[in-house]
Amino acid sequence: MDYKLKNGSGKLCCKGCSRQNNKLNTYDWLADIPGSSDEHDLVEVQFKNTRKGYFRNSNGLKLDKGDIVAVESTPGHDIGTVTLTGRLVPLQMKKIGFKPNTEIKRVYRKAKPVDMEKYEEAKAKEHDTMIRSRQIASNLSLDMKIGDVEYQGDGNKAIFYYIADERVDFRQLIKVLAETFRVRIEMKQIGARQEAGRIGGIGPCGRELCCATWMTNFVSVSTSAARLQDISLNPQKLAGQCAKLKCCMNYEVDCYVEAQKRLPSREIELETKDGTFYFFKADILSNQISYSTDKNFAANLVTISGKRAFEVINLNRRGIKPDSLHESEKKPEPQKPIDLLEQESLTRFDKRKNGGDKNGRRNENGGNRNKPEKNRNERVAKGDNINRNEGSDRNEHRKKVENRDRNEIVNRPNSESTNNNQNVSRNENGNRNENRNRRRKRPNNKPQQRNDKPESEKE
């Protein structure tokens, strides 16, 4: 089955996303499935800042995320923005702990221009009302701070958000505020972190406050989180803009707890032949520990790994004291340098192409040792004078041998040279005589002539 997306394209649409300036947005990952918004008549509506509510679409209105609607309130109606529809609304209600027996109010209609005009008029009064209510609270000597004021969409009700360290009796304050502003008054106590989230700001990290962007639940932060991470207990650095401990201190506590399991206890002393070493400081994430020979200040600091510290502790338990805390250094084998320029040289294959061997010498056949000689017939066909070339090569070889022998004879002592010369002459004479004897002994192959003359004529 082919699904036709709402925006008419073949890709995911942006219906799952909400406004980017709201930290309570919930991504609707079922927005592209047809009919998902019609299966449930519950919708999620968001009002000013962090206030949300769940309402029933009893009139069967076609609502999408981002629609401004008028919803039921006590008294009158309120104006809010739809942030979630369809199957995810019941899951979201279950997530926040919405009680099933609670009465769910209705959605009246989509906001009309008249409703929007009243809403803008009521919203314009909020800042002046907050300033005047703070003056009234100070005149009544109440130990409280009014942080924000929110008017209802029709302007008949106002919610005052205040901060107080102790319980405050504000019954007289409500009477004075009702007479002054002519609206129904509702008081809500919030914490310092919630106030900072409503106001907003930039944190020391350079980014917008987490409580103003994405945090919805505020978990208590204790100084133990700072101790586990070896952070100095400086209240000016640990406090955020809400004057409470920074929420980001809880982000990496679990990582530090796991890393500390690979380190020995700080109370254990390490004994060596040089002396006793005491814990000084530790770099938890890099698993490095520094030990000092004095308990009170840094003296002869030695930094070792957690693994080495456990090895020394085990040796001390067996009564063995190592020479030092450092491990025995193993000299690494020197690596041969790699010339990257030679690898990319354009002439690195020239030796092979020119027929040279590994030592750069050329072979007799012109390069390759195994290269066979050309066929004599091919050379004859090309017109090469083979016999003449071969004869000349032989004569040159003989001359080289004779010159070498003569040089050896000349370089020898006189006695040896004379004896050699005599021997050479004798050998030459003997060879001549042998050649003469061979000629004499050779049979005469010429046919013998017949002598037909009479014996008288022969004589």
Secondary structure, 3 states (H helix, E strand, C coil): CCCCCCCCCCCCCHHHCCCCCCCCCCCCCCCCCCCCCCCCCEEEEECCCCCEEEEECCCCCCCCCCCEEEEECCCCEEEEEEEEECCHHHHHHHHCCCCCCCCCEEEEEECCHHHHHHHHHHHHCHHHHHHHHHHHHHHCCCCCEEEEEEECCCCCEEEEEEECCCCCCCHHHHHHHHHHHCCEEEEEECCHHHHHHHHCCECCCCCECHHHHCCCCCCCCCHHHHHHCCCCCCHHHHECCCCCECHHHHCCHHHHHHHHCCCCCCCCCEECCCCEEEEEEEECCCCEEEEECCCCCCCCCEEEEHHHHHHHHHHHHCCCCCCCCCCCCCCCCCCCCCCHHHHCCCCCCHHHHCCECCCCCECCCCCCCCCCCCCHHHHHHCCCCHHHHHHHHHHHHHHHHHHHHHHHHHHCCHHHHHHHHHHHHHHHHHHHHHHHHHHHHCCCCCCCCCCCCCHHHHC
